[in-house]
Amino acid sequence: MTKIFRYLLPLSLLLTGIWSCVNQDFDEPPVAGLPNLQGNITIANLKKLNTIGANDKQITDSLFIEGVVTADDESGNWYKQIVIEDETGGIVVRLNSVGLYNTYPIGRKVYVNLQGLWLGDYFGLPQINGAPDTAIAELLIPEHLYAGARDQQVTPRPVSIGDFNADLVGSLIQLDDVQFVVEDTSRTYADAVNRFSENRTLEDCFGNRTIIRTSGYADFASFNVPNGKGSVVATLSVYQGDYQLVIRDENDVKMEGSRCEGGAGGELMTIAELRSLYNGVVISGPDNKKIRGVVISDKDSGNTTGRNMVIQDASGGIVVRFSSNHNYSLGEEVDVSVSGQEISEFNGLLQVNNLGLDKAVSRGAGTLPSPRMATVSEILSNLEAWESTLVQVSDATISGGATFSGTKTLTDASGNIDLFTSTSASFASAPVPAGTVAVTAIVSQYNSPQLLIRNLADINGGDPVDPDLISLAEVRSFFQGATTVVPAGKKIRGIVISDLDSGNITGRNLVIQDAEGGIVIRFAANHNFALGEELEINISGQELSEYSGLLQVNNVPNANATSFGPGALPAPREATIQEIIDNLEAWESTLVKVVGVTFPNGGTYSGTQPIQDSTGSIDLYTRTQATFAGDAVPAGSVTLTALVSQFNTPQLNIRNLNDIGQ
């Protein structure tokens, strides 16, 4: 009986004040003590109140949602969260408690009193919080969540990968006739040894792909993914615009059928045999035929359009142009049905044209062919026969511009040929090396002969062009309100002022400061650079963009950074809160020291804490993953050292508890 009143007493007080419209008498509870409530807003309409990427918004109105739990934390793949869903959609509810499945198991009706809670999103995934970016405190859970009847029907929505959209995010869905890509079938769901979350790629029989993300703490993380075809039930999630699936446990994946054969049926013919059929006019591929080759183009580098791939077998190569963007990676072996497909030239380049995604199927990782060693003269003499195959030209020079973007000239002792790089290529603005180089490239043509490199790994040798050292203030000046790229031949040098070890910054990011300013560097992968380390970073051609107002050099290859060991940390600028706000852009990503700071709300560091001095107030933000997130904030006045930052609005970030002084 005590347990019943723990849930019903706060609710009865709430209903007395603001829910007189609900016909319920808590002195005489309904059968089995279950709440007899009714939501007054749907989950879909609730999610519309949130602007993706904006700050969390507190709900001040008297709002209730009701739904059925579709995902809980029993397997460990969800942590301190449940997902509830009504007929309009689903949403994540963050609860600072473990073992939630005991009270809120899958299939249980749940009513949520939203008044006083916060609505936001985690990189696009809508969620209900107890405070900005903070789960509902354990002691407050009974005041906001009321458990109803158990064993309610939970039916996933049948969809296809192509149906994914923002309205479905948070919903329990079912995909049929899907399979894990071949290269993932030898892997486990996640890294259970090191407790790392990992992605596995799921595909349908038409080449559409998505990912399943699994926590390294899930009790099925060490299980091998199945290698058959079948169905997957999962919650549709999203992270920075990329859809992903989160399963409840391994039973959500049922794949006992035969794998997709795709549309790449028929008798195998060589690429050379297919090319020999073309006689200068558009033809259709022969009946019941397919080709097989290894992808030698690199879609990820952007030097080929998203609809094109180049494949090569032992006899030759050819361009395959799909009807829409494909997902085949460099080195993947692919079967392509050519039966009835258009075989034509585009500006002199032979291709299988307008192929449906269902007409190709991956055979997993293949063996990249070795490039043919050749001179420029030999390439020109054998253009048609060698078209769409790999060659390597040694003892060559590149001229015609400072960066790869556009048409350059590759010259060896025998002659010269165009070297073309799309302006959309990730390396387009990289500096062209001086001196003699060896170049691996795809033989191509666009009305005249040309070579295409896949990425910068195709360039070997040469004298590297030493980038010019520029200040961080100059880097910041390149940004004029829209995403741009840093000019070629630029590098920076400074001291790391963020603390990777404390966890108050994501593993891919660091903040670096020199004598004139600071900036966030976001690497392509997690880094190991420590607080106080002096770095030199080649930022030539790197993206310069804002994330929620915070300027960063984005997606920098980790190899672009060189450590010079421990450096001298810059002294923090002593300032008031009002001065920080007034100089936000100029001081962003630099260290400041504020004297006489208080925490008016008390509590712990986790999430957003307003702080104030005699001149004003500003948010202090701490990630829930920080090692000190659960520590209590000081009760009195302190001196605070922090990084100036912003997430749509100004905020400060401390590195660790050494930044708090009395």
N, C-alpha and C positions, 0 to 999 in steps of 0.2 A: 504493500500500500504506500510505503514511503516513496518508492520509485514513481508511482503514478502521480503523486502530488508534486514531485520534483518537476514534472513537466507541466502539470495542469495549473498550478498556482500562478506562475508568471503569466500564463496565457489568460487566465480569468481576469487578472488585473488589467491586462491589455484590452480585453474585450469590453470590460466595464467602461473604460474611458473612450475607446475609439472604434469599437466594432459592435455598436448596439444593433446594427443592421443584421448581424448574424444571429440566428435563432438557436441559441445554445445555453444550457444551464449547467455550469460546472459543479454545482452542489450535488447534482444527480447526473454523473457522467454517463455517456452512452455505453452500450454493451461493450464489454472487454476494456473499458477505459480509453477507447480510441477517440481522438479529437474529431469533432464534427464541424470541420471548417470548409471554407470555399475561397479559392483565390479570387482576387479582383483585378489581376493583370496576368496576361499570358507570358510565357517565357520569351516568345518571339517579340512581343511588344516591350518587354523589359530590356532585351538586348538592344532594341532600337534607341534606348535612352543613352547608350554609350557611344562615344566616338572613338573608333579604333585608333590607338596611339596617343590619345589625349590622357590627361591626368584622371585618376580615379574620381568618381563623382559620388558624393554622399547622398543617400536616399532619405529624404526628410518627410516624404508623404507616407500615409498609412497604407502601405501596399503589402499584399500577400501573394505568393505564388504557391501552386501545388503541383506536384509531379511525382513520378515513380523513379526510384533509384535505378539507374541503368549501368553504373560502374561503381565499385567500391575498392577498398584497399586490401582485400583479403590476400591476394597473390603478391602484393608488394609492387605491382606495376603502376599503381596510383598510390601516392603518399600524402596523407593528411588532406585528402580531397575525396569528394564523391561527385558523381554526375547525376543530375536529375533531369527528367524530360516529361513534358506534357505533349499534347497532340500537335503543338505548334513548333516545338524545338527543344533543345537541351542546353544546359549550362553547367559549368563547374562551380561547386561550392567548396571553398577552402576552409578547413576546420583544423585548428591547432590541437589535434588529438590523434592518437593512433588506435588501431583496433576498431575503426569506425564501422566495419562490417558487422560487428556484434549488435549495434543499435540500428544502423542504417544499411541493411544488406540489400543486395540487388533484389528488386521486386517489391520493396516496401514503399508505401505511400509516405511522402514527406511534405510538410507544410512549412514554408519559410516566411517569417515575419521580417520584412525587408527594412523597416524603419530603423534608421541609425546605422545600417550597413553601407558598404561602399561597392559601387559597380565599376568595373574596369576590365582590362584585358592584359594578358601576358603575351606580348609580341603577336597580337591578333586573336588570341583565344579568350573569349569573354568569360569572366569569372566574378563571383560574389565574394567580397573580402570583408573582414572585420574593421580594417583601417586601410589606408592606401598601401597596396602591395603587401598586405599583411593578413594572415588567416584570422578567422574569428577565434578569439581567445576561448580556451577550453571552458572557463567558468561562465562564459556568455552563451555557449552553445544552447543550453536549455531555454534561454530567453528568446531564441530566434528560430530554432528548429523543433518541430513537433512530429513525432513518429506516428504514422497511421497504420493501416492494415498491412499485413505482410502478404507475400505470395501473389502480388498483383501481376498481371500478364505483362511481360516485356517482349515486344515484337520489334525486331530491327527493321528499318526501312530498306527494301531492296533497291539498290542503285548501281550504276556503273561508274568507273573511274572518271569518265567524261562528264558525269552529272555533278561532280563536286562543285559546291558553291558556298558562299558565306552563310546563307540561311541554314545549311545542313551542319555547320560546325557545332559541335556539342551533341549531335544526335547519334544514336546507336544505328549503324547501318550494316547492311549485308552485301558483300560482293560475291557473285557467283562466277564460276568458270575463270578463276584466276590461279596463278602459280607464282612461286618465287623464281626469280631469274636464276639461270643455271649456276652462275658463279656463287650465288648465295646458298645453294642447296647443300654445300659442304660445311656450312657455318652454323653456329648456335645463334639463338635469338639476340644475345648480348654477351658482354664480357663479364661473366659471373666471377671470375678470379679477381680481377682488379675493380669490380663493381662499376664498370663504365657502361653508360647507356649507348646503344648502337642502333643504326638504321639497317633495315633489310629491304630490298626492292621487290615489289610485287608487280606483276604484269598480267594483262588479259591477253586473249588470243589475237588482239588487233594491234598489239604493240604499245597500248597505253600503259603508263607506269605510275606508281605511287610508292610511298615508303611506309613501312611499319616500324615504329620506334618503340624500343623496349628498354626498360630500366635494368641496369646491372644488378639491382637488388630484387628483381622479380624472382619468385621461386622457380620459374621455368626458364630463367635466363640461360642456363647451361644446356637446355634441350636443343637438339638439332632441328632446324626448320625442315618441314617435309619437302619431298621432291616431286609430289604428284600435283594434280590439278583439282580444285574444288572451291570451297566457300570460305570466306572470312567474315566474322562478325566483329565489329570494332566501333569505338567512338571516333568520329571524324574530328581531328584536331587541325591546328594550323600553327606555323611558326614562321614569322617574318614573310608571310605570303605564300609559303610552301605548305600544301596540304600533307597531313600525315595521319596514320591510323594508330590507335592505341588499343590493344586487346586487353580483356580482363584476365584471361589465363590461356593456357595452351589449348583448352577445349574450344576456344573460339575459332580455331583453325582446323578445318576438316578438308584434307586434300588426299583422297585415295584414288582419284581417277587418273586416267592417262593424260600426260602433258599435252599441251597445245602443239599441234603440228603447224599451226598457222596456215597461211595460204601459199606457203612455199613448197607446194607439192610438184611432182613431175620428175622427169628424168634429168639427171645432172648433165650439163654441158659446160665446156670451158668458156671463160670470158673471151678468149681469142676466137673461138668458134662463133660466138654471138657477134662480135665486132665484124667478122668476115662477111656476115649477111648484109651489112649496110652498104649500099651502093650509091649514096649521095642523095637519096630521097627518103622521106619518112616511111618506115615499114612497121609491121607488127611482129612481135616476138613469136617464134614457132610454138605450136601447140605442145602442151605437156612437157615443158622444159623449164629448168631452173638453173641458176648459176650460184656458185658458192665462193665467197672470198673473205679476206680479212680487211677490216676497215683501216685504211691508212690515212684518213683525214681526222682532224681533231675538232669536234663540234664545240668543245669547251673553250677553245682559244678564240673562237669567233672569226677565223680566217676563211671559213666556208659558211655559206648561208645555212640556216637551221633546217632547211628542207633537203639539203644535199649531203650525200656521203660518197666517198670514193673507196671502192673495194678492189682488191688485187688478189689474183691467184697465181699459180705457177706459170700461166700462159700470158697474162696481161692484166689490164685494169680497165675500169669504166666508172663513170659517174652514175649514181642512182639518185634521181630526183623524186622525192615523195610528194604526195598531195598536201601534206602538212608537215610540221616540224617532227623530227624523229628523236629517238633517245639512244642511238647506237654509238658506242664509245670507240675511241682509238684502240685498235688491237682486238676488237670483238669479231668473232667469226659469224657470218650472216648468210643464210640462204635467201635467195630472191627469186620469186616466180616471175618469169618473163613471158609466159604464155599470153599472147594477145596484147602485150604491153607495147606502147609506142617506143620505138627506137629512132632517135632523131639527133640532130646537131643543134647546139645553141652557140652561135658565133664561132663555129668550127669545132666545138667540143662535143664529142659523142656522149649520149646519155640514155639511160632507161628513164623515160619521162612520165611524170604524173602517176607514180606508183602509189596505190593505196597502202596504208600502214599494215593492213591485214595480209599483204602479199609478201611480207618478209618476216623471218623468224630468226632469233638469235640462237647460236649454238654454244654460247659462252665465250670464254677467253680463247683467242686463237694465238697463232705465232706470227708476229709481224715479219714480212719478207725483208730480206737484206736489200738495201738500196744497191742499184747497179752503179758501179764506178764508171764515170764517163766524163768526157770533155764537153764543153759547150758545143763544139762543132759536131760531135757525135750525136748529141741530143737533137740538134737542128736537122741532121740528116735522117734521123729515125723518129721524127716527131709523131707520126700516126701510129707506129708500132709500139712506141714507148709511152704514148699518152696515158695519163691516169695511173702511172706506176712511179715508184720511188727511184730517184737517182741521187748520186753524190758527186759533187764537183769539188775537186781539191785545188789548192794553190790559186784561189780566186780572190778577187776584191769586189767590194760593193761600193758603188758611187751613186751620186744623184740626189743626195739629201742627207740631213742629219739624223732623221728617224726612219723607221721602216715604212711608215704610212705611205700608201700610194705606190707608184711605179719607180723602182730603182733599177740600176744596171749591174748585172753580175758579169764579171769579165775574167777569163783565164787566158792562157797563151794561145788558145785556138780561136777565140772570138768572144762575143757577148750576147746576152739574152736578158729579157726583162724579168725582174723579180718583183712580183706584185703582192702587196699586203693591203687587205681591206681596212678602211678607217675604223671598222667595228671590231677589229682584232684586239685582243687584250694587250698585245705587245706593240700596237701600231705606233705609239709614241716613244718606244724604247730607242735608245741611241744606236745607230749603225756602228759596228766596230771598225776601227781603222786597221790597216795592214792586211795580211793574207789570212784567208779563212777557208774552211771546208764547209760546204753547204749541202745538207740533205733536203730534198724538196720533191714535190709532186709535179710531174710534167703535165702542163696544161696549155690551153690557148684561149685567147679572147680576140678573135680575128687575126692575131699574130701569136707566135710562140711566147710562152711565159712559164716561169716556175713559181710554185707556191710553197712556202715553208709552213709547217703545222704550228710550231711554237718556237720559242727561243732555244730550245734544246737542239734544234736543227742547225744551229750555227756553232761551229767549233773553231777555236783559235782566234786569231786577230789580236790586235792591241786594244784592250778595253779603253774606252774614252772615260777618263777620270771625271766624274761629275763635279760641277761647281758646288762648293759649300755655301749654303744660304741660311739665313736666320729663320727661326720659326715665325717671326713677325712677317717676313717676306712670303713665307708659305701661306700664311693666313690671308695675305693681301690678294692672292690669286683667286680666292673665293669671292664671287660677286652675287651671291644669293641663289645660285643654281649649281647643280652638280657639274664639276669640270674635271680636268686632269692636270696634274703637275707637269710643266714643260719638261722636255727631255734634258738629260744632263744635270740633274739637281740632286743634292744630298743634304742631309741635316745632321747635326751633332748636338747632343744634349744629355742630360741626366734623367734617369727614370725616377719620377717622384711618386709613382703609385706603388702599391705593395701587393704583389701577386699572392704572397703566402697568406695574407690575412683573409682573402676571399671576398674583399669588398670591391672587386673589379673582376669582370669576366676574364677567363683565361686567354682569350685572344687579344685583349686590349692592354695597352699601357699608356701612361701619360708621361710625356717627356718635356723638359723645360730647358731653355738656354737663357742667355743674358737678356734676350729681348721678348720672350714670350713662351707659350706652351701650346701643345696640341695633343690630341688623342691619336695614337697609332693603333689601327685594328689590323692584326695579322691574318693571314689566310688560315692559320691553324694555331693551336695553343702554343705559347712561348714559355721560356724559362728565365726571362730577364728579371733581375731582382731590384728592389728598391735601392737607389744609390748607384746603380751601374751606369757607366758612361757608354753611350751607343752612337754609332754612325750608321745612318740608314739611307740607302739609295731609294729615293722616292720618285725617280724619273718615270713619267707616264702613269703614275698611280692616281686612282680616283680620289678626288677631294670633295667631300660631301658632308652634309649635316644629317645627324640622326636625332630627331626630336629637338633640334636647335643646337646640338653639340657638334662642333666642327671636328672632323676626323679625316686622316689619310686612310683610305679604306682598302682592305683586302691585300695588304702588302705581303709579298712572299717572305717567309721567315728568313730565307737565305740572304735577303737584301740587308739584313742588320748585322753589324759587326760590333762585338763588345771590346771595350778597352779597359775592362775591369772596373773596380770601384772608383767612383768619381767623387767630387765635392758637391754635396747636396746644396742647392740654392737656399739662401736664407729666406724664410717666408716674409712677404710684405705685411707689415702691421697696418691694419685697416679696421674701420667700423663696418657694420653690416650695411649701412646706407651707402658707404663708399664702394663696397663690393657690388651692390646692385647698380649703382650709377656707372660703374666701369666694367660691367659684366663681360662684354665682348672682348675688350682689351686684356682683361685679366683672366679670361677663361683658360682653364687647364694650367694654372699656376698656383703656387702655394701662398696662402694668406694666414695671418695670425690675428685673431679677434680676442680682445681682452674683455672681461666682465660679461661672459655669456651665461645665460641661464636656460634651463629646460622647463618651461612652465607646465607641461603636461605630465612630466614624470614618465615612469614606465621603463621600457628597454630601448636599446638603440634600433632594433629591427624596424624596417620600414621608414616612413617619413615622420620625422620629429621636428616640429617648429622650435627654433631657438631664437633668442632675442638678446639685444644689448640696449644701451640707452638710446640708440638711434633708430632702431627698427627691428624687423624680424625677417628670417629666411628659413627655408626648409633645410634640414640636415638629413640626407638619405643614406640608409645602410641596407645593403642586400641581406636577405634572409640567410644567404649562404656564408656571410661573414663569420669569422670565428668568434667575434664579440657581439653578434647580433642579439643574443639573449641576455647580455649583461645590463644591469640597471644603469640608467643615466644618472649623473651626479645630482645631488639635491641642491647644492649651492652654486655660487658663481665660479666659473672656471675660465681659463685661457685655452682657446681652441685653435689648433692648426689644421688646415683642411685644403683640399683641392677645390677651386672654383669650377662649377659645372652647371649644367642645366638639363632638364628633361621637360621641355616646353615652357617651364618657368625656372627661375634661378634656384640653384641648390648648392650646398656644400657637401663634400664627401671626406670623412676622415679616413686615414690609411689603416690605423690600428689604435689601440688605447693609449699609446705613447703620445698621441696627438691631443690628449686631454690633460691639461696641467692645472694645478690649483693656483 
